[in-house]
């Protein structure tokens, strides 16, 4: 655990404006019950919690939740919680919850393309959570809580792209002389409301939505479905055409048979008629003799 924490700290230091040089405590709770006793019920859906305001900055880890996690996921969790400690120690005043979580998600590389697609469709359907509802706490329950995390990372990513392009350059002013002023603006609706509108506008653009759909698996699934549908329609059209041809051939064959039957009927001479002609001829000869 010490080695993994040290590795996570070094990774975080490479992504932040400066190093996290502070003594920290890491507490490993053996199961969920002990974890909740140490953190409180609000952390029920968490695998780890950071306490930057404790006398000694502390991370509490739910060993039961992380037991099945991969090494990469475990490392990301440590970086995420260390990021909370960094923000809590280096910022001159507390930041809104959405900003703190967004920074931690990006620092831990927990912002995936699937999250980007999900938040884009949520914005397109007008199902995002207002930032003012994410300033102090996040909603409980997995779907809405996950949306809150996705939204936080997306908004911070927009700010990061507008100010330096990387987390290191973006956060540098926040730990500088103007840090308190910048953090205060994050609490001010006069700043966050236009930010939220700008963020939604960037997500709702058809260009962005088309890019996300094209680069997601949904696009190729749609292509496969359309290909199969086109093949089915083409096959059905060919079958109908073949049935039409067979019906035409059947009709033409029937007409040919009727024509042949008509010709045979005209050429046919009834033997009974010939016998009647012979009888009438003999009768005429007999009358001539008389």
CORMO-V347917 format. One record per helix or strand. SS is the DSSP state (a for helix, b for strand). FROM is the first residue (numbers start at 0). TO is the last residue. If there is no record, write none. Layout:
ss=SS from=FROM to=TO
ss=SS from=FROM to=TO
This chain:
ss=a from=1 to=14
ss=b from=24 to=28
ss=a from=31 to=38
ss=a from=40 to=42
ss=b from=47 to=50
ss=b from=57 to=61
ss=a from=62 to=65
ss=a from=70 to=89
ss=a from=96 to=106
ss=a from=112 to=123
ss=a from=130 to=133
ss=a from=141 to=161
ss=a from=166 to=174
ss=a from=178 to=186
ss=a from=188 to=203
ss=a from=205 to=214
ss=a from=216 to=266
ss=a from=270 to=288
